[in-house]
Amino acid sequence: MQSRPQSPQGTWLRAIAGAVALLLTAPASLAQQPGSDDAPQQAFNNSCRTCHSVKEGDNRLGPNLNKIVGRKAGSLPNYNYSSSMKEAGFVWDQDKLTRFMVKPDEVVSGNKMQSYGGVSAEEAAKVVAYLQAASR
């Protein structure tokens, strides 16, 4: 039996079909959005970086947020907190931080954080995840 030479179109179509088959059988992990691991840092950059840093001792318009989870509210040395923040009487945890970013005055009435429109609870959760990772 004599084989016929492949036309350029036939070769091209087989290559496309093979690529499609490979994509359809690839694990779901390969189909994730590139850069999705950067989402928490991007959320921090978009919402917090203008006023805050995660670098210890780098206080800006707002206090640095290095090791904020587990820190008593209003207790960071060398930052001029509002009296309401100094007297808040709680320790920051994931939930409290998330709620504070969404609606600061509902968590600490009279705080100095400027309301710029707030963030969604989903974005705030990403920021908290970034703060915890950056503080290790």
Secondary structure, DSSP 4 states (H G I P E B T S, - for coil): -PPPPPPHHHHHHHHHHHHHHHHHHS-GGGGSPTTGGGHHHHHHHHHTTTT--SSTT---SS---TT-TTPBTT--TT----HHHHT---B--HHHHHHHHH-HHHHSTT--PPPSS---HHHHHHHHHHHHHHT-
